[in-house]
Amino acid sequence: MITNIKSHMKWSWIIIITFFILSTLDIRFGILGILCMTTPLIHALRGHGKIHCIKYCPRGSFLGRFLKRVSLNRSLPKFAKTKLFKNILLMVMVSILSYALYHTQGSLLKLSHAFYRFMGISFIVGIILGIIFSPRSWCVVCPMGHATTLIKDIQIAPLSKQK
């Protein structure tokens, strides 16, 4: 595990704001949303676990930085922290994105719009959760964060069987 990497959480929120501004001005920038979804997975596949969530995530950076003054700072309900809930949320999100991608018919504009819309909806849900509960509540249930945990568990499982 890489531990000496400096955290970028103080400023990485600029990335997600820039994404939304650029995508609003020209929807073709929406395609960059794929980076937000694949970067955590790439880190996890390289054996770095949830390092993206801890040190890089622009959404988590934004939520933590800007919602602390308006958040009610309540705990998420217990069911939302369960593996079952996170698995269901991951499956729902993957299904919604897959459906949207299927209907793009290979069009770059439709593909860009699908990623922009997906990023926007999850961002709004993250803000709502951050206001009602603690600022980074979305990070607890984030499908990408959960997917990286699943990847880590799969990578560790073969090692534990060898012992």
C-alpha positions in Angstrom: 0.0 0.0 0.0 1.3 3.4 -0.9 1.3 5.6 2.3 3.7 8.4 1.4 1.4 10.0 -1.3 0.3 13.5 -0.3 -3.4 14.1 -0.1 -5.0 16.4 -2.7 -8.3 16.7 -0.9 -7.7 20.4 -0.1 -7.9 21.4 -3.7 -9.3 18.5 -5.8 -12.8 19.8 -5.5 -11.8 22.2 -8.3 -11.8 19.3 -10.7 -15.4 18.4 -10.2 -16.5 22.0 -10.4 -14.5 22.5 -13.6 -16.1 19.3 -15.0 -19.6 20.7 -14.4 -18.7 24.1 -15.8 -17.1 22.8 -18.9 -19.8 20.2 -19.5 -22.5 22.9 -19.1 -20.7 25.1 -21.7 -20.0 22.2 -24.1 -21.7 18.8 -23.4 -18.8 17.0 -25.1 -16.7 17.6 -21.9 -19.2 15.2 -20.2 -17.2 12.3 -21.5 -14.6 13.2 -18.9 -17.0 11.8 -16.3 -15.6 8.4 -17.3 -12.3 9.4 -15.6 -14.2 10.0 -12.3 -15.6 6.5 -12.5 -12.6 4.6 -13.7 -9.8 6.2 -11.7 -10.8 4.6 -8.3 -11.1 1.3 -10.1 -7.6 1.6 -11.6 -6.1 2.5 -8.3 -7.9 -0.6 -6.7 -6.8 -2.9 -9.5 -3.2 -1.8 -9.0 -3.5 -2.9 -5.4 -3.9 0.5 -3.8 -7.3 -0.1 -2.3 -9.4 3.0 -1.5 -6.5 5.4 -1.9 -8.6 7.4 -4.4 -11.3 7.9 -1.8 -8.9 8.9 0.9 -6.5 11.2 -1.0 -7.9 12.2 -4.4 -11.7 12.1 -4.8 -12.9 15.5 -6.1 -16.5 14.8 -5.0 -15.4 13.9 -1.5 -13.2 17.0 -1.4 -16.1 19.2 -2.4 -18.6 17.6 0.0 -16.1 17.8 2.9 -15.1 21.3 2.2 -18.4 23.1 1.4 -21.0 21.2 3.4 -19.5 21.3 6.9 -21.2 24.6 7.7 -24.7 23.6 6.5 -24.7 19.9 7.5 -26.9 18.6 10.2 -24.0 16.2 11.1 -26.3 13.2 11.8 -25.2 9.6 11.3 -26.4 7.7 8.4 -29.0 5.1 9.2 -27.4 1.7 10.1 -29.0 0.0 7.0 -27.1 2.4 4.7 -23.8 1.2 6.1 -24.5 -2.5 5.4 -22.8 -4.4 2.6 -26.2 -5.5 1.3 -27.3 -1.9 0.9 -24.0 -0.9 -0.8 -24.3 -3.9 -3.1 -27.8 -3.0 -4.1 -26.8 0.7 -4.7 -23.9 -0.4 -6.8 -26.1 -2.7 -8.9 -28.7 0.0 -9.4 -26.1 2.6 -10.4 -24.4 0.2 -12.8 -27.8 -0.8 -14.3 -28.8 2.9 -14.8 -25.5 3.8 -16.4 -25.5 0.7 -18.6 -29.1 1.5 -19.7 -28.1 5.1 -20.5 -24.9 3.9 -22.4 -26.9 1.4 -24.4 -29.2 4.1 -25.6 -26.4 6.4 -26.8 -26.3 4.5 -30.1 -22.6 5.3 -30.4 -23.1 9.1 -30.4 -20.4 11.0 -28.7 -22.8 13.7 -27.7 -25.3 11.3 -26.2 -22.5 9.4 -24.4 -21.1 12.7 -23.0 -24.6 13.7 -21.9 -25.1 10.3 -20.2 -21.9 10.7 -18.2 -22.7 14.3 -17.4 -26.2 13.4 -16.2 -25.0 10.5 -14.2 -22.3 12.6 -12.5 -24.8 15.4 -11.9 -27.4 13.2 -10.3 -24.9 11.4 -8.0 -23.4 14.8 -7.1 -26.8 16.2 -6.1 -27.6 13.1 -4.1 -24.2 13.5 -2.4 -25.0 17.1 -1.5 -28.5 16.2 -0.1 -27.0 13.3 2.0 -24.2 15.7 3.1 -26.8 18.3 4.3 -29.1 15.8 6.0 -26.4 13.7 7.5 -22.6 14.3 7.8 -20.9 16.2 4.9 -19.2 13.1 3.4 -22.1 10.7 3.9 -22.0 10.0 0.2 -18.5 8.6 0.6 -19.9 5.9 3.0 -22.3 4.6 0.3 -20.4 5.6 -2.8 -20.7 2.9 -5.4 -17.2 3.5 -6.7 -15.7 3.4 -3.2 -17.7 0.1 -2.5 -16.4 -1.3 -5.8 -12.9 -0.6 -4.8 -13.5 -2.4 -1.5 -14.9 -5.4 -3.4 -11.8 -5.4 -5.7 -9.5 -5.3 -2.6 -11.4 -8.2 -1.0 -11.1 -10.3 -4.2 -7.4 -9.5 -4.4 -6.8 -10.5 -0.7 -9.0 -13.6 -0.8 -6.5 -15.8 -2.9 -3.7 -14.7 -0.5 -5.6 -15.7 2.6 -6.3 -19.2 1.1 -2.6 -19.8 0.5 -1.8 -19.4 4.2 
